[in-house]
Amino acid sequence: MRAAIIIPVYNHATRIIEVIDEARLLGLPLFVVDDGSTDGTQALLACLEGITVLRHPVNLGKGAALLTGFAAAAPTCDWALTIDGDGQHRPADGRALLDAPGQGQRVLVVGKRQGMTQEHVPWTSRFGRLFSNFWVWVSGGPWIADSQSGFRLYPLPEAMELDVRARQYQFEVEILVRARQSGIPAIEVPVSVVYQPRGVRVSHFRPWRDFLRNAATFSRLIFSRLFRLARRG
């Protein structure tokens, strides 16, 4: 399997070195996409060797960072293993995602986070996962247990050709819908999760802003699905 690791990062200076060090153990090419960080992340990454650092001058969103990573990896790789830069994933679990596709099978593998009821998991994450799972399904996507997990294995170049319009966090739910519409199945693999205590954890989640963005994305996807169904009828 020709695979690369892609880590999108935005203001995760406190955790990113640890994440990169653990990800290196997978022995794959590693692309870190700094999405306009302003907290010293850029200086930290500049000191590292053996990885490819890509940078957006300003913050464009997680989806935009993933697409930048996909484009950089695609010339030499068939798969992209994505790991969040905030330390909530254990990169060693990536081996299970890499082993999930069958011989010649082109699938989107999602790391289904275990332990989402532990003490430090915020209620917004638990509720948001259930909310997202339902609306991904209503929008025509797959019924899966963790549609918000950023720990994934994407097939390249297929993932780049799905015409996903969202460029923020909503990219990760929209691409599930677009993949299913294009005949790319999604499968889930259990992975562990690490949530730091409140005050230590770095989160860019903003309830009202992100709710409105989610609502806009799902409304667009549902309207598109209804339009296609109407045309078939």
Order of alpha helices (4+ residues) and beta strands (2+ residues): beta-alpha-beta-alpha-beta-alpha-beta-alpha-beta-alpha-beta-alpha-beta-alpha
